[in-house]
């Protein structure tokens, strides 16, 4: 961690690593307590930030942001110190307890901290954990909803999570622990709802196996959407029992979508899947019809 990262509570404009205003026992009145805004930044495209999210970023004294946040857009909005504290599977990341301490320390020195989180803060974003830590420390905070990736990823790939006559509801699950996944699937009738699984792209074959073990048909329509709303966007559609055969882009976060609603995508893109694309299908096989690249 650099000097600047070790001192995110420093005042805007101070040299990296400056301890001005932070030293214990410094003279002058104690600064008033600041506040923390837990802000959802959507699936990745900064155009999907809410108006309030953008305003709070501009007003911030310090921004702690997640891996899915567009850092270029972020730094274009604010001159405040911005520190990446996001977590990605298989990579070294800042501990959650450290994030809590950074927010609390900065707020206690009168700073307005924006904790900018991918998707929505309270949908698998550990936002509630951060809110509890702030409440226990007596730090004023607010929660600003964001566009949840759980719905946006499917939507941007042309897949509605609900559709009249097809699916009347959906469930969002975390797929990185088999115990939690099994417990949730045990409460769902097979093929009764749309299932969106977060944090499970790397373990997609295991997720498919668990779904089929709970009675889901291997032929159930399924999709994988990675990098939703970003230039790295990639999507695949096929069947649940084909998850283990799919090669996905490296280093791009994604979600799994399982249910008959996946078939709606074909109707939405019927024109794109006919005419000139038919030639591509003849030459390259069905994969030309199942995978797509580029910004959603």
SEGU-6596 format. One record per residue (C-alpha): x, y, z. Coordinates in steps of 0.02 Angstrom, whole numbers, plus 50000, padded with zeros to 5 digits. Layout:
BEGIN
XYZ/...
end
This chain:
BEGIN
500005000050000/500685017149953/500865031650073/499325039549996/498335023550024/498915022350204/498195039550239/496535041350149/495895051950291/497065066250245/496315082650188/496055085650003/497575094149932/498785087950066/500345078850007/500205059950006/500555052950178/500305069750265/499795068350446/499175086350460/497615087250564/497705068750612/499005068350749/498325064250920/498425078551041/498525092050906/497975109250962/496335117050914/494535111250930/494145093350884/493415092250710/491575088350697/491125070750646/490925068450460/489795055950374/489815041150257/488765038350102/488585020150048/488225022649864/487735010149729/488635012649563/487685000249456/488414986249348/489884995949275/489365009249150/489495026349235/487985031949132/486975020549247/487495029849405/486045038949483/486005057949485/486205057349673/487695045649662/488605057449544/488215072449655/488875063849811/490475058849722/490755077049671/490495082549852/491575069149932/493175071850029/493675053650006/493045039649892/493305021149927/492745011749772/492434993849717/493174983749574/491684986049457/491745005049468/492425014449316/493945022849393/494205034549245/492445041349257/492615042449445/494195053049438/493375063949307/492035068749432/493075072349586/494765078749640/494595069949807/495755055349849/495055039249774/495615022249836/495205005249762/494624993249897/493654981049790/493704962149800/493914950149655/494004931349665/495774924649670/496584941749692/497354950549840/496104962649913/495844974450059/495084965750210/493304970650253/493814975750428/495104987550354/493764995850247/492734998650404/494205006550492/494605018050345/492825024450337/492675027050524/494375035450542/494055047650400/492295051850461/492955055050637/494105068150561/492635077250484/492715069750310/491265065450196/491695047850138/490855040149987/490935021249986/490575018049802/489975000249777/489614990149621/487774986649590/486704990349742/487494991749915/486284979549995/486294965949861/487814954949896/488834970749921/489164968950108/488354985950125/487364980650277/488964975050363/489734991950330/488165000950389/488174991050552/490014995050581/489655013550555/488135013150669/489115004450807/490475017650791/489215031750802/489575037950625/488135046050529/487825037150365/486595035650222/486235022050095/485985026849913/485235012949806/486025008149640/485524997949489/485814980049544/486874969449429/485764954549470/484394961849362/485374973449247/486544960049179/485094949349120/484124964349058/485564971248955/485784954148874/483954954248821/483344942848960/481914948349075/481984940349246/480084939749246/478904937549099/477024934949098/476604916749072/478424911449091/479094916949261/478134926449393/479644929149504/481504927449523/482774923349657/484534930049674/485804918349753/487644918649797/488504903849717/490214903849799/489684892149940/488824875649900/488004874550072/487084891050053/486614886949874/485914869949923/484894877650062/484094890449947/483774878349805/482914866449924/481564879549951/481234882549766/480164871649653/481214866049504/480944877449354/479704887549458/480664904149461/482074912549368/483704909449461/485084922549454/486714916949532/488044929649578/489884926349611/489794909449527/490494910849352/492074901249396/491024887949482/489664887249349/489834868449322/489584865249507/488064876849510/487304867349363/487614850949451/486754857149609/485254863649512/485044847149421/485244837749585/483774847849650/482694842749503/483044855949372/483054848949195/484734849149108/483874856548955/483284871849051/483764887648956/485274896049036/486394910949009/488044918249066/488274937049060/489984944649096/490514962949103/488724969149084/488614987249022/490494988548993/491554987548834/492054969848891/490244964048889/490044945848838/488544934348845/488144916248807/486494906948800/486204888448793/485634874748912/485984871849096/486924855649061/488114865048946/488834876749077/490384865949097/490764867148910/490784886048899/492414895848890/492194913248962/493304928748950/494664929849082/494564942649221/492784948649188/491464947149324/489804939349277/488154931549328/487234915449286/485404915749236/484364899949232/482554898249180/481354898549034/481474917549024/483154915348939/482194909848784/481394927048774/483074933848714/482854924948547/481194933948518/481964950848561/483414948048443/482464938248310/482994950148173/484814949348225/484744930448227/484084929248049/484704934747879/486574937847878/486864928948043/486184912947966/487724912147856/488834913848009/487894899748092/488134888347942/490004891847942/490364891948129/489014881048206/487784885448344/489064894948449/488914909648328/487104911048383/487434908448567/488854920048613/489004938748587/490314951748626/490334970648648/489444983548753/487674978348798/
end
